[in-house]
Amino acid sequence: MNSVDIPRYIVIEGPIGVGKTSLAKRLAEDFGGELLLEDAEENPFLERFYRNPRHAALPTQLFFLFQRARQMQELRQSDMFSPVRIGDFLLEKDRLFAQLTLDDDELGLYEQIYNNLTLDAPKPDLVIYLQAPVEVLLDRVKKRGRNFERFIETNYLERIVEAYTRFFYYYSDTPLLIVNATDIDLVDKVQDYDLLVEQLRKVRTGRHYFNPGSFDL
């Protein structure tokens, strides 16, 4: 596909199980883009966190913070003439999860570390925010069968969905495309995917919504 008329740096965000990474990989494959992916399986504390959030929240969060900071540094230093870059996380999500999972003392320590890191993350040209209800997310998490995710609780996922909703309600840093991903398949259904690509070609400023059959762009 022709990558000339799509944003140069696209980030896909949303709660666990909504399909961020799958969509990022398909877009990168179709447009010859460079992938920048969050690697949850690399985090040795994550399964312990899902088993017992209270005891493993801080090391889990710090691991992700250092991982994301390293990736942002590599992105800054990489070839900025790459046609397209596709990521499956915003750096801002790190604080979102920290505020959700850490107690006050841990959050204070996290903030000290965060503020002492050099985090000069480039702004995306477009953020795609995928939304879906908790029951849909739980079903998708179960189907993909990751061993470390089998301990995810409904209450935790509900809090994540609420946090994302609040975050993007106020978000205005970049152009934003909000996608209702409840009843669409952006990986295996060609029509759904092609409609989405058609919309992201058009978004250059502001906030837009994509819901096949009833979208306003």
KAJOGI-V40640 format. One line per field, one symbol per residue. phi: phi as a letter, one per 30 degrees, with the letter a starting at -180 (. if undefined). Layout:
BEGIN
phi=???
END
This chain:
BEGIN
phi=.dcdccedbcccbkdeidjedddeddddddcicccbcdcdddddcddddddbedcbddddddededddddddddddddddceebbbccacdddddeddddccdddddddedddedcdcccdddddacccccadeddddddddddidedcdcdceddddddedddddeddcdbdbebcccdcdcbbdcccddddddddedddcdbbicbbbbejacbb
END
